Amino acid sequence: MSEIHIVKLCVGADSVEDLLNWEKARGAVSYIHTRNRPTRYEELLNGGSLYWVIKGSILCRREIVSFDAVEDKENPHWKIGLNTKHIPTEAQPRRPFQGWRYLKLADVPRDIAEHEQDMPPELAKALREAGVW
């Protein structure tokens, strides 16, 4: 896993399901657009992920697989290629910001295991704290 990641707001989504439905409607989008390529993009290609902030909390991530320049005379930009699989994470509060921000490895939320995904977050947290998982 990379030492850095990117965190970005998912504006307008109320849940991870909203994000998944939007992407499905757009043909399983596997990239996002950004005006500028991150200066540390090579590190991000070594196992980095894009963490989505939905309604004030990081809730899921997607692995970053590429950075591609889009040659558009009126609007040059970059596509950040993403793995198509969403990985749910523990909710981690984030304040609003514009664009994207780097996220250090020490600050990333824990991935939620498959057996935890269908239960209420409070129950999963209680089981982890009790040492069951």
N, CA, C and O atoms as CSV, one atom per row, in Angstrom:
chain,resi,resn,atom,element,x,y,z
A,1,MET,N,N,0.845,-1.183,0.000
A,1,MET,CA,C,0.000,0.000,0.000
A,1,MET,C,C,0.887,1.242,0.000
A,1,MET,O,O,1.937,1.279,0.642
A,2,SER,N,N,0.452,2.225,-0.715
A,2,SER,CA,C,1.190,3.471,-0.836
A,2,SER,C,C,1.241,4.216,0.499
A,2,SER,O,O,0.411,3.996,1.381
A,3,GLU,N,N,2.215,5.088,0.626
A,3,GLU,CA,C,2.344,5.921,1.822
A,3,GLU,C,C,1.399,7.116,1.789
A,3,GLU,O,O,1.145,7.737,2.821
A,4,ILE,N,N,0.872,7.441,0.593
A,4,ILE,CA,C,-0.091,8.543,0.481
A,4,ILE,C,C,-1.282,8.113,-0.366
A,4,ILE,O,O,-1.209,7.170,-1.155
A,5,HIS,N,N,-2.365,8.826,-0.176
A,5,HIS,CA,C,-3.602,8.592,-0.909
A,5,HIS,C,C,-4.221,9.955,-1.183
A,5,HIS,O,O,-3.679,10.986,-0.787
A,6,ILE,N,N,-5.369,9.946,-1.868
A,6,ILE,CA,C,-6.102,11.175,-2.151
A,6,ILE,C,C,-7.481,11.064,-1.505
A,6,ILE,O,O,-8.081,9.990,-1.480
A,7,VAL,N,N,-7.970,12.180,-0.987
A,7,VAL,CA,C,-9.335,12.241,-0.460
A,7,VAL,C,C,-10.073,13.315,-1.247
A,7,VAL,O,O,-9.530,14.388,-1.514
A,8,LYS,N,N,-11.329,13.013,-1.620
A,8,LYS,CA,C,-12.120,13.931,-2.441
A,8,LYS,C,C,-13.575,13.890,-1.991
A,8,LYS,O,O,-14.086,12.839,-1.605
A,9,LEU,N,N,-14.246,15.060,-2.046
A,9,LEU,CA,C,-15.664,15.134,-1.717
A,9,LEU,C,C,-16.500,14.541,-2.841
A,9,LEU,O,O,-16.206,14.751,-4.018
A,10,CYS,N,N,-17.525,13.812,-2.483
A,10,CYS,CA,C,-18.503,13.300,-3.436
A,10,CYS,C,C,-19.746,14.172,-3.278
A,10,CYS,O,O,-20.696,13.807,-2.584
A,11,VAL,N,N,-19.720,15.320,-3.928
A,11,VAL,CA,C,-20.758,16.342,-3.763
A,11,VAL,C,C,-22.085,15.851,-4.319
A,11,VAL,O,O,-22.160,15.358,-5.445
A,12,GLY,N,N,-23.133,15.995,-3.510
A,12,GLY,CA,C,-24.475,15.646,-3.933
A,12,GLY,C,C,-24.915,14.240,-3.559
A,12,GLY,O,O,-26.106,13.934,-3.616
A,13,ALA,N,N,-23.981,13.381,-3.179
A,13,ALA,CA,C,-24.341,12.018,-2.782
A,13,ALA,C,C,-24.727,11.998,-1.309
A,13,ALA,O,O,-24.096,12.651,-0.478
A,14,ASP,N,N,-25.770,11.239,-1.002
A,14,ASP,CA,C,-26.191,11.065,0.384
A,14,ASP,C,C,-25.686,9.757,0.972
A,14,ASP,O,O,-25.732,9.561,2.187
A,15,SER,N,N,-25.198,8.851,0.106
A,15,SER,CA,C,-24.745,7.550,0.565
A,15,SER,C,C,-23.820,6.936,-0.478
A,15,SER,O,O,-23.711,7.430,-1.600
A,16,VAL,N,N,-23.160,5.856,-0.090
A,16,VAL,CA,C,-22.315,5.124,-1.038
A,16,VAL,C,C,-23.192,4.577,-2.160
A,16,VAL,O,O,-22.764,4.526,-3.313
A,17,GLU,N,N,-24.408,4.172,-1.832
A,17,GLU,CA,C,-25.335,3.659,-2.845
A,17,GLU,C,C,-25.617,4.714,-3.916
A,17,GLU,O,O,-25.715,4.382,-5.097
A,18,ASP,N,N,-25.748,5.985,-3.515
A,18,ASP,CA,C,-25.925,7.059,-4.493
A,18,ASP,C,C,-24.747,7.101,-5.460
A,18,ASP,O,O,-24.942,7.170,-6.673
A,19,LEU,N,N,-23.540,7.059,-4.935
A,19,LEU,CA,C,-22.331,7.072,-5.760
A,19,LEU,C,C,-22.342,5.889,-6.726
A,19,LEU,O,O,-22.072,6.062,-7.914
A,20,LEU,N,N,-22.651,4.694,-6.232
A,20,LEU,CA,C,-22.691,3.504,-7.079
A,20,LEU,C,C,-23.754,3.634,-8.171
A,20,LEU,O,O,-23.512,3.264,-9.320
A,21,ASN,N,N,-24.926,4.157,-7.818
A,21,ASN,CA,C,-25.993,4.329,-8.805
A,21,ASN,C,C,-25.619,5.347,-9.870
A,21,ASN,O,O,-25.905,5.134,-11.048
A,22,TRP,N,N,-24.982,6.456,-9.479
A,22,TRP,CA,C,-24.549,7.462,-10.458
A,22,TRP,C,C,-23.552,6.847,-11.425
A,22,TRP,O,O,-23.641,7.047,-12.636
A,23,GLU,N,N,-22.599,6.094,-10.879
A,23,GLU,CA,C,-21.593,5.488,-11.743
A,23,GLU,C,C,-22.216,4.455,-12.674
A,23,GLU,O,O,-21.842,4.366,-13.843
A,24,LYS,N,N,-23.159,3.680,-12.164
A,24,LYS,CA,C,-23.833,2.690,-13.000
A,24,LYS,C,C,-24.586,3.380,-14.133
A,24,LYS,O,O,-24.564,2.912,-15.271
A,25,ALA,N,N,-25.252,4.492,-13.822
A,25,ALA,CA,C,-26.003,5.236,-14.836
A,25,ALA,C,C,-25.081,5.835,-15.888
A,25,ALA,O,O,-25.486,6.027,-17.035
A,26,ARG,N,N,-23.856,6.127,-15.509
A,26,ARG,CA,C,-22.884,6.711,-16.448
A,26,ARG,C,C,-22.038,5.638,-17.118
A,26,ARG,O,O,-21.072,5.960,-17.810
A,27,GLY,N,N,-22.383,4.375,-16.926
A,27,GLY,CA,C,-21.645,3.301,-17.591
A,27,GLY,C,C,-20.456,2.819,-16.797
A,27,GLY,O,O,-19.383,2.627,-17.369
A,28,ALA,N,N,-20.603,2.615,-15.506
A,28,ALA,CA,C,-19.533,2.102,-14.638
A,28,ALA,C,C,-18.265,2.936,-14.780
A,28,ALA,O,O,-17.207,2.420,-15.142
A,29,VAL,N,N,-18.380,4.201,-14.499
A,29,VAL,CA,C,-17.260,5.125,-14.611
A,29,VAL,C,C,-16.060,4.602,-13.828
A,29,VAL,O,O,-16.183,4.212,-12.667
A,30,SER,N,N,-14.915,4.599,-14.472
A,30,SER,CA,C,-13.714,4.130,-13.788
A,30,SER,C,C,-12.639,5.214,-13.748
A,30,SER,O,O,-11.445,4.918,-13.701
A,31,TYR,N,N,-13.076,6.463,-13.766
A,31,TYR,CA,C,-12.128,7.576,-13.662
A,31,TYR,C,C,-12.858,8.809,-13.138
A,31,TYR,O,O,-14.086,8.883,-13.162
A,32,ILE,N,N,-12.077,9.764,-12.668
A,32,ILE,CA,C,-12.590,11.088,-12.343
A,32,ILE,C,C,-11.697,12.101,-13.038
A,32,ILE,O,O,-10.570,11.786,-13.420
A,33,HIS,N,N,-12.195,13.306,-13.199
A,33,HIS,CA,C,-11.422,14.382,-13.814
A,33,HIS,C,C,-10.827,15.269,-12.733
A,33,HIS,O,O,-11.418,15.462,-11.671
A,34,THR,N,N,-9.641,15.808,-13.025
A,34,THR,CA,C,-9.021,16.799,-12.142
A,34,THR,C,C,-8.250,17.781,-13.022
A,34,THR,O,O,-7.703,17.406,-14.059
A,35,ARG,N,N,-8.216,19.016,-12.602
A,35,ARG,CA,C,-7.534,20.041,-13.389
A,35,ARG,C,C,-6.028,19.817,-13.425
A,35,ARG,O,O,-5.394,19.965,-14.470
A,36,ASN,N,N,-5.467,19.463,-12.289
A,36,ASN,CA,C,-4.010,19.307,-12.199
A,36,ASN,C,C,-3.648,17.907,-11.713
A,36,ASN,O,O,-4.304,17.349,-10.834
A,37,ARG,N,N,-2.605,17.360,-12.296
A,37,ARG,CA,C,-2.105,16.063,-11.843
A,37,ARG,C,C,-1.379,16.262,-10.520
A,37,ARG,O,O,-0.593,17.200,-10.389
A,38,PRO,N,N,-1.623,15.403,-9.543
A,38,PRO,CA,C,-0.892,15.515,-8.277
A,38,PRO,C,C,0.617,15.422,-8.516
A,38,PRO,O,O,1.067,14.626,-9.341
A,39,THR,N,N,1.385,16.221,-7.808
A,39,THR,CA,C,2.839,16.186,-7.985
A,39,THR,C,C,3.421,14.844,-7.534
A,39,THR,O,O,4.481,14.438,-8.010
A,40,ARG,N,N,2.741,14.163,-6.629
A,40,ARG,CA,C,3.232,12.882,-6.123
A,40,ARG,C,C,2.508,11.701,-6.779
A,40,ARG,O,O,2.299,10.661,-6.155
A,41,TYR,N,N,2.132,11.884,-8.046
A,41,TYR,CA,C,1.329,10.870,-8.734
A,41,TYR,C,C,2.018,9.516,-8.822
A,41,TYR,O,O,1.349,8.484,-8.768
A,42,GLU,N,N,3.338,9.499,-8.957
A,42,GLU,CA,C,4.041,8.213,-9.051
A,42,GLU,C,C,3.880,7.396,-7.774
A,42,GLU,O,O,3.760,6.172,-7.827
A,43,GLU,N,N,3.878,8.072,-6.626
A,43,GLU,CA,C,3.644,7.370,-5.357
A,43,GLU,C,C,2.223,6.829,-5.290
A,43,GLU,O,O,1.987,5.741,-4.767
A,44,LEU,N,N,1.278,7.601,-5.826
A,44,LEU,CA,C,-0.123,7.182,-5.811
A,44,LEU,C,C,-0.355,5.951,-6.687
A,44,LEU,O,O,-1.256,5.159,-6.414
A,45,LEU,N,N,0.442,5.787,-7.725
A,45,LEU,CA,C,0.315,4.625,-8.604
A,45,LEU,C,C,0.865,3.355,-7.976
A,45,LEU,O,O,0.696,2.264,-8.522
A,46,ASN,N,N,1.514,3.491,-6.848
A,46,ASN,CA,C,2.090,2.345,-6.146
A,46,ASN,C,C,1.164,1.903,-5.008
A,46,ASN,O,O,1.596,1.779,-3.862
A,47,GLY,N,N,-0.120,1.665,-5.337
A,47,GLY,CA,C,-1.064,1.193,-4.326
A,47,GLY,C,C,-1.878,2.280,-3.663
A,47,GLY,O,O,-2.529,2.021,-2.650
A,48,GLY,N,N,-1.864,3.497,-4.203
A,48,GLY,CA,C,-2.656,4.579,-3.629
A,48,GLY,C,C,-4.130,4.439,-3.964
A,48,GLY,O,O,-4.494,3.782,-4.939
A,49,SER,N,N,-4.967,5.054,-3.161
A,49,SER,CA,C,-6.413,5.009,-3.370
A,49,SER,C,C,-7.010,6.400,-3.310
A,49,SER,O,O,-6.424,7.323,-2.745
A,50,LEU,N,N,-8.196,6.535,-3.908
A,50,LEU,CA,C,-8.994,7.734,-3.772
A,50,LEU,C,C,-10.073,7.421,-2.746
A,50,LEU,O,O,-10.870,6.501,-2.934
A,51,TYR,N,N,-10.097,8.189,-1.658
A,51,TYR,CA,C,-11.079,8.024,-0.585
A,51,TYR,C,C,-12.190,9.038,-0.795
A,51,TYR,O,O,-11.926,10.233,-0.931
A,52,TRP,N,N,-13.445,8.561,-0.821
A,52,TRP,CA,C,-14.601,9.421,-1.045
A,52,TRP,C,C,-15.201,9.901,0.265
A,52,TRP,O,O,-15.477,9.108,1.166
A,53,VAL,N,N,-15.402,11.224,0.359
A,53,VAL,CA,C,-16.109,11.831,1.489
A,53,VAL,C,C,-17.554,12.023,1.056
A,53,VAL,O,O,-17.842,12.745,0.102
A,54,ILE,N,N,-18.466,11.358,1.781
A,54,ILE,CA,C,-19.889,11.441,1.485
A,54,ILE,C,C,-20.604,11.911,2.746
A,54,ILE,O,O,-20.510,11.281,3.800
A,55,LYS,N,N,-21.325,13.036,2.622
A,55,LYS,CA,C,-22.052,13.608,3.760
A,55,LYS,C,C,-21.156,13.815,4.986
A,55,LYS,O,O,-21.567,13.522,6.109
A,56,GLY,N,N,-19.937,14.316,4.774
A,56,GLY,CA,C,-19.071,14.680,5.882
A,56,GLY,C,C,-18.205,13.582,6.453
A,56,GLY,O,O,-17.532,13.800,7.460
A,57,SER,N,N,-18.198,12.382,5.832
A,57,SER,CA,C,-17.350,11.290,6.326
A,57,SER,C,C,-16.768,10.498,5.163
A,57,SER,O,O,-17.434,10.285,4.150
A,58,ILE,N,N,-15.520,10.064,5.318
A,58,ILE,CA,C,-14.960,9.120,4.364
A,58,ILE,C,C,-15.725,7.813,4.560
A,58,ILE,O,O,-15.840,7.317,5.681
A,59,LEU,N,N,-16.252,7.251,3.451
A,59,LEU,CA,C,-17.053,6.029,3.556
A,59,LEU,C,C,-16.577,4.889,2.661
A,59,LEU,O,O,-16.918,3.731,2.902
A,60,CYS,N,N,-15.788,5.205,1.623
A,60,CYS,CA,C,-15.295,4.147,0.750
A,60,CYS,C,C,-14.077,4.648,-0.014
A,60,CYS,O,O,-13.741,5.832,0.004
A,61,ARG,N,N,-13.428,3.697,-0.687
A,61,ARG,CA,C,-12.252,4.053,-1.476
A,61,ARG,C,C,-12.213,3.230,-2.745
A,61,ARG,O,O,-12.876,2.200,-2.858
A,62,ARG,N,N,-11.414,3.706,-3.709
A,62,ARG,CA,C,-11.131,2.976,-4.940
A,62,ARG,C,C,-9.643,3.120,-5.222
A,62,ARG,O,O,-9.079,4.201,-5.055
A,63,GLU,N,N,-9.014,2.053,-5.640
A,63,GLU,CA,C,-7.585,2.074,-5.941
A,63,GLU,C,C,-7.324,2.902,-7.204
A,63,GLU,O,O,-8.062,2.803,-8.184
A,64,ILE,N,N,-6.270,3.713,-7.167
A,64,ILE,CA,C,-5.859,4.524,-8.315
A,64,ILE,C,C,-4.985,3.660,-9.215
A,64,ILE,O,O,-4.033,3.034,-8.750
A,65,VAL,N,N,-5.314,3.628,-10.516
A,65,VAL,CA,C,-4.560,2.775,-11.445
A,65,VAL,C,C,-3.825,3.557,-12.531
A,65,VAL,O,O,-2.905,3.021,-13.148
A,66,SER,N,N,-4.214,4.833,-12.784
A,66,SER,CA,C,-3.530,5.586,-13.835
A,66,SER,C,C,-3.793,7.078,-13.719
A,66,SER,O,O,-4.717,7.520,-13.036
A,67,PHE,N,N,-2.949,7.842,-14.409
A,67,PHE,CA,C,-3.135,9.280,-14.601
A,67,PHE,C,C,-2.949,9.531,-16.089
A,67,PHE,O,O,-1.879,9.267,-16.638
A,68,ASP,N,N,-3.994,10.044,-16.746
A,68,ASP,CA,C,-3.949,10.256,-18.188
A,68,ASP,C,C,-4.282,11.699,-18.520
A,68,ASP,O,O,-5.295,12.234,-18.070
A,69,ALA,N,N,-3.409,12.333,-19.320
A,69,ALA,CA,C,-3.650,13.707,-19.754
A,69,ALA,C,C,-4.765,13.715,-20.794
A,69,ALA,O,O,-4.824,12.839,-21.656
A,70,VAL,N,N,-5.649,14.711,-20.708
A,70,VAL,CA,C,-6.707,14.906,-21.695
A,70,VAL,C,C,-6.357,16.169,-22.464
A,70,VAL,O,O,-6.382,17.270,-21.914
A,71,GLU,N,N,-6.032,16.003,-23.735
A,71,GLU,CA,C,-5.636,17.133,-24.570
A,71,GLU,C,C,-6.890,17.824,-25.111
A,71,GLU,O,O,-7.456,17.408,-26.121
A,72,ASP,N,N,-7.302,18.859,-24.438
A,72,ASP,CA,C,-8.478,19.637,-24.814
A,72,ASP,C,C,-8.036,21.094,-24.801
A,72,ASP,O,O,-7.691,21.625,-23.745
A,73,LYS,N,N,-8.041,21.751,-25.964
A,73,LYS,CA,C,-7.541,23.120,-26.062
A,73,LYS,C,C,-8.260,24.084,-25.121
A,73,LYS,O,O,-7.634,24.987,-24.565
A,74,GLU,N,N,-9.565,23.900,-24.937
A,74,GLU,CA,C,-10.326,24.797,-24.080
A,74,GLU,C,C,-10.256,24.417,-22.608
A,74,GLU,O,O,-10.393,25.277,-21.737
A,75,ASN,N,N,-10.044,23.133,-22.323
A,75,ASN,CA,C,-10.083,22.674,-20.939
A,75,ASN,C,C,-9.130,21.489,-20.718
A,75,ASN,O,O,-9.577,20.364,-20.496
A,76,PRO,N,N,-7.816,21.747,-20.780
A,76,PRO,CA,C,-6.895,20.630,-20.543
A,76,PRO,C,C,-7.017,20.148,-19.097
A,76,PRO,O,O,-7.106,20.956,-18.172
A,77,HIS,N,N,-7.021,18.836,-18.912
A,77,HIS,CA,C,-7.155,18.279,-17.569
A,77,HIS,C,C,-6.602,16.856,-17.545
A,77,HIS,O,O,-6.047,16.373,-18.532
A,78,TRP,N,N,-6.761,16.207,-16.419
A,78,TRP,CA,C,-6.265,14.848,-16.220
A,78,TRP,C,C,-7.412,13.939,-15.823
A,78,TRP,O,O,-8.357,14.357,-15.154
A,79,LYS,N,N,-7.312,12.691,-16.245
A,79,LYS,CA,C,-8.218,11.650,-15.774
A,79,LYS,C,C,-7.440,10.793,-14.779
A,79,LYS,O,O,-6.341,10.321,-15.070
A,80,ILE,N,N,-8.026,10.603,-13.611
A,80,ILE,CA,C,-7.453,9.681,-12.642
A,80,ILE,C,C,-8.201,8.370,-12.828
A,80,ILE,O,O,-9.385,8.271,-12.508
A,81,GLY,N,N,-7.500,7.357,-13.351
A,81,GLY,CA,C,-8.098,6.047,-13.559
A,81,GLY,C,C,-8.247,5.313,-12.239
A,81,GLY,O,O,-7.330,5.301,-11.417
A,82,LEU,N,N,-9.416,4.697,-12.038
A,82,LEU,CA,C,-9.728,4.026,-10.779
A,82,LEU,C,C,-10.126,2.579,-11.029
A,82,LEU,O,O,-10.752,2.263,-12.042
A,83,ASN,N,N,-9.761,1.710,-10.105
A,83,ASN,CA,C,-10.251,0.344,-10.121
A,83,ASN,C,C,-11.767,0.400,-9.988
A,83,ASN,O,O,-12.284,1.281,-9.301
A,84,THR,N,N,-12.485,-0.504,-10.618
A,84,THR,CA,C,-13.943,-0.454,-10.587
A,84,THR,C,C,-14.534,-0.918,-9.266
A,84,THR,O,O,-15.716,-0.684,-9.014
A,85,LYS,N,N,-13.754,-1.565,-8.420
A,85,LYS,CA,C,-14.276,-2.080,-7.153
A,85,LYS,C,C,-14.210,-1.004,-6.057
A,85,LYS,O,O,-13.155,-0.422,-5.804
A,86,HIS,N,N,-15.362,-0.756,-5.415
A,86,HIS,CA,C,-15.419,0.123,-4.248
A,86,HIS,C,C,-15.129,-0.697,-3.002
A,86,HIS,O,O,-15.634,-1.810,-2.852
A,87,ILE,N,N,-14.324,-0.153,-2.119
A,87,ILE,CA,C,-14.003,-0.826,-0.864
A,87,ILE,C,C,-14.556,0.033,0.267
A,87,ILE,O,O,-14.061,1.136,0.500
A,88,PRO,N,N,-15.581,-0.457,0.977
A,88,PRO,CA,C,-16.133,0.315,2.094
A,88,PRO,C,C,-15.098,0.493,3.201
A,88,PRO,O,O,-14.282,-0.394,3.452
A,89,THR,N,N,-15.144,1.640,3.854
A,89,THR,CA,C,-14.222,1.928,4.960
A,89,THR,C,C,-15.025,2.325,6.189
A,89,THR,O,O,-16.213,2.639,6.102
A,90,GLU,N,N,-14.355,2.305,7.331
A,90,GLU,CA,C,-14.980,2.856,8.524
A,90,GLU,C,C,-15.242,4.335,8.276
A,90,GLU,O,O,-14.457,5.006,7.606
A,91,ALA,N,N,-16.326,4.830,8.805
A,91,ALA,CA,C,-16.639,6.251,8.643
A,91,ALA,C,C,-15.609,7.083,9.395
A,91,ALA,O,O,-15.308,6.818,10.559
A,92,GLN,N,N,-15.072,8.094,8.714
A,92,GLN,CA,C,-14.102,9.002,9.330
A,92,GLN,C,C,-14.515,10.426,8.965
A,92,GLN,O,O,-14.495,10.787,7.789
A,93,PRO,N,N,-14.889,11.241,9.953
A,93,PRO,CA,C,-15.371,12.598,9.671
A,93,PRO,C,C,-14.315,13.450,8.953
A,93,PRO,O,O,-13.119,13.360,9.228
A,94,ARG,N,N,-14.806,14.282,8.020
A,94,ARG,CA,C,-13.960,15.233,7.284
A,94,ARG,C,C,-14.717,16.523,7.078
A,94,ARG,O,O,-15.905,16.509,6.754
A,95,ARG,N,N,-14.038,17.637,7.265
A,95,ARG,CA,C,-14.630,18.946,6.990
A,95,ARG,C,C,-14.640,19.196,5.485
A,95,ARG,O,O,-13.850,18.598,4.754
A,96,PRO,N,N,-15.526,20.074,5.015
A,96,PRO,CA,C,-15.577,20.385,3.582
A,96,PRO,C,C,-14.273,21.031,3.101
A,96,PRO,O,O,-13.595,21.731,3.853
A,97,PHE,N,N,-13.947,20.784,1.850
A,97,PHE,CA,C,-12.781,21.378,1.193
A,97,PHE,C,C,-13.036,21.349,-0.299
A,97,PHE,O,O,-13.969,20.688,-0.754
A,98,GLN,N,N,-12.225,22.053,-1.065
A,98,GLN,CA,C,-12.370,22.052,-2.518
A,98,GLN,C,C,-11.277,21.199,-3.139
A,98,GLN,O,O,-10.169,21.105,-2.611
A,99,GLY,N,N,-11.600,20.585,-4.256
A,99,GLY,CA,C,-10.620,19.776,-4.979
A,99,GLY,C,C,-10.353,18.464,-4.274
A,99,GLY,O,O,-11.282,17.804,-3.808
A,100,TRP,N,N,-9.089,18.082,-4.193
A,100,TRP,CA,C,-8.687,16.872,-3.499
A,100,TRP,C,C,-7.542,17.209,-2.559
A,100,TRP,O,O,-6.899,18.249,-2.700
A,101,ARG,N,N,-7.295,16.347,-1.621
A,101,ARG,CA,C,-6.204,16.514,-0.658
A,101,ARG,C,C,-5.456,15.205,-0.531
A,101,ARG,O,O,-6.020,14.130,-0.735
A,102,TYR,N,N,-4.177,15.304,-0.191
A,102,TYR,CA,C,-3.422,14.091,0.123
A,102,TYR,C,C,-3.877,13.551,1.465
A,102,TYR,O,O,-4.309,14.306,2.337
A,103,LEU,N,N,-3.779,12.258,1.622
A,103,LEU,CA,C,-4.135,11.582,2.857
A,103,LEU,C,C,-2.985,10.636,3.180
A,103,LEU,O,O,-2.687,9.723,2.410
A,104,LYS,N,N,-2.340,10.861,4.324
A,104,LYS,CA,C,-1.207,10.022,4.723
A,104,LYS,C,C,-1.692,8.642,5.166
A,104,LYS,O,O,-2.809,8.493,5.660
A,105,LEU,N,N,-0.849,7.652,4.983
A,105,LEU,CA,C,-1.177,6.276,5.347
A,105,LEU,C,C,-1.629,6.176,6.798
A,105,LEU,O,O,-2.551,5.422,7.108
A,106,ALA,N,N,-0.992,6.923,7.684
A,106,ALA,CA,C,-1.347,6.877,9.112
A,106,ALA,C,C,-2.758,7.406,9.377
A,106,ALA,O,O,-3.333,7.129,10.430
A,107,ASP,N,N,-3.321,8.165,8.431
A,107,ASP,CA,C,-4.632,8.791,8.635
A,107,ASP,C,C,-5.779,8.098,7.897
A,107,ASP,O,O,-6.924,8.541,7.994
A,108,VAL,N,N,-5.496,7.026,7.165
A,108,VAL,CA,C,-6.565,6.384,6.399
A,108,VAL,C,C,-7.465,5.557,7.309
A,108,VAL,O,O,-6.990,4.930,8.256
A,109,PRO,N,N,-8.767,5.557,7.020
A,109,PRO,CA,C,-9.672,4.713,7.805
A,109,PRO,C,C,-9.498,3.245,7.417
A,109,PRO,O,O,-9.056,2.927,6.313
A,110,ARG,N,N,-9.849,2.375,8.332
A,110,ARG,CA,C,-9.731,0.933,8.123
A,110,ARG,C,C,-10.784,0.467,7.124
A,110,ARG,O,O,-11.924,0.931,7.147
A,111,ASP,N,N,-10.386,-0.466,6.234
A,111,ASP,CA,C,-11.357,-1.084,5.336
A,111,ASP,C,C,-12.322,-1.923,6.156
A,111,ASP,O,O,-11.948,-2.505,7.174
A,112,ILE,N,N,-13.559,-1.979,5.703
A,112,ILE,CA,C,-14.564,-2.811,6.360
A,112,ILE,C,C,-14.563,-4.173,5.679
A,112,ILE,O,O,-14.705,-4.264,4.459
A,113,ALA,N,N,-14.403,-5.228,6.469
A,113,ALA,CA,C,-14.398,-6.588,5.935
A,113,ALA,C,C,-15.787,-6.945,5.410
A,113,ALA,O,O,-16.791,-6.371,5.832
A,114,GLU,N,N,-15.828,-7.915,4.469
A,114,GLU,CA,C,-17.105,-8.301,3.870
A,114,GLU,C,C,-18.140,-8.726,4.901
A,114,GLU,O,O,-19.320,-8.408,4.757
A,115,HIS,N,N,-17.714,-9.442,5.941
A,115,HIS,CA,C,-18.682,-9.906,6.933
A,115,HIS,C,C,-19.245,-8.770,7.786
A,115,HIS,O,O,-20.224,-8.967,8.507
A,116,GLU,N,N,-18.640,-7.588,7.712
A,116,GLU,CA,C,-19.127,-6.431,8.468
A,116,GLU,C,C,-20.059,-5.543,7.650
A,116,GLU,O,O,-20.783,-4.725,8.216
A,117,GLN,N,N,-20.052,-5.692,6.329
A,117,GLN,CA,C,-20.718,-4.732,5.459
A,117,GLN,C,C,-22.232,-4.720,5.571
A,117,GLN,O,O,-22.853,-3.692,5.303
A,118,ASP,N,N,-22.843,-5.827,5.958
A,118,ASP,CA,C,-24.299,-5.878,6.011
A,118,ASP,C,C,-24.872,-5.623,7.393
A,118,ASP,O,O,-26.082,-5.730,7.591
A,119,MET,N,N,-24.023,-5.290,8.346
A,119,MET,CA,C,-24.551,-5.029,9.689
A,119,MET,C,C,-24.435,-3.546,10.032
A,119,MET,O,O,-23.623,-2.830,9.446
A,120,PRO,N,N,-25.241,-3.095,10.971
A,120,PRO,CA,C,-25.169,-1.684,11.361
A,120,PRO,C,C,-23.757,-1.321,11.853
A,120,PRO,O,O,-23.132,-2.104,12.568
A,121,PRO,N,N,-23.261,-0.149,11.475
A,121,PRO,CA,C,-21.913,0.259,11.864
A,121,PRO,C,C,-21.678,0.209,13.377
A,121,PRO,O,O,-20.585,-0.132,13.828
A,122,GLU,N,N,-22.710,0.552,14.159
A,122,GLU,CA,C,-22.552,0.549,15.615
A,122,GLU,C,C,-22.271,-0.867,16.133
A,122,GLU,O,O,-21.442,-1.053,17.024
A,123,LEU,N,N,-22.965,-1.859,15.571
A,123,LEU,CA,C,-22.756,-3.251,15.977
A,123,LEU,C,C,-21.364,-3.722,15.582
A,123,LEU,O,O,-20.678,-4.365,16.376
A,124,ALA,N,N,-20.944,-3.407,14.366
A,124,ALA,CA,C,-19.604,-3.793,13.912
A,124,ALA,C,C,-18.539,-3.173,14.810
A,124,ALA,O,O,-17.569,-3.838,15.173
A,125,LYS,N,N,-18.715,-1.905,15.169
A,125,LYS,CA,C,-17.759,-1.231,16.049
A,125,LYS,C,C,-17.718,-1.904,17.418
A,125,LYS,O,O,-16.638,-2.118,17.969
A,126,ALA,N,N,-18.877,-2.239,17.972
A,126,ALA,CA,C,-18.936,-2.900,19.282
A,126,ALA,C,C,-18.250,-4.265,19.244
A,126,ALA,O,O,-17.556,-4.630,20.193
A,127,LEU,N,N,-18.434,-5.016,18.171
A,127,LEU,CA,C,-17.782,-6.320,18.044
A,127,LEU,C,C,-16.265,-6.188,17.940
A,127,LEU,O,O,-15.525,-6.981,18.523
A,128,ARG,N,N,-15.802,-5.168,17.184
A,128,ARG,CA,C,-14.344,-4.927,17.099
A,128,ARG,C,C,-13.777,-4.553,18.470
A,128,ARG,O,O,-12.739,-5.066,18.890
A,129,GLU,N,N,-14.480,-3.649,19.156
A,129,GLU,CA,C,-13.993,-3.198,20.473
A,129,GLU,C,C,-14.010,-4.336,21.499
A,129,GLU,O,O,-13.196,-4.348,22.422
A,130,ALA,N,N,-14.928,-5.287,21.342
A,130,ALA,CA,C,-14.994,-6.444,22.261
A,130,ALA,C,C,-13.967,-7.500,21.912
A,130,ALA,O,O,-13.808,-8.479,22.642
A,131,GLY,N,N,-13.269,-7.313,20.803
A,131,GLY,CA,C,-12.233,-8.272,20.413
A,131,GLY,C,C,-12.754,-9.481,19.661
A,131,GLY,O,O,-12.029,-10.460,19.487
A,132,VAL,N,N,-14.006,-9.429,19.210
A,132,VAL,CA,C,-14.569,-10.545,18.455
A,132,VAL,C,C,-13.912,-10.633,17.090
A,132,VAL,O,O,-13.690,-11.734,16.586
A,133,TRP,N,N,-13.588,-9.472,16.467
A,133,TRP,CA,C,-12.907,-9.455,15.173
A,133,TRP,C,C,-11.508,-8.982,15.348
A,133,TRP,O,O,-10.759,-8.894,14.375
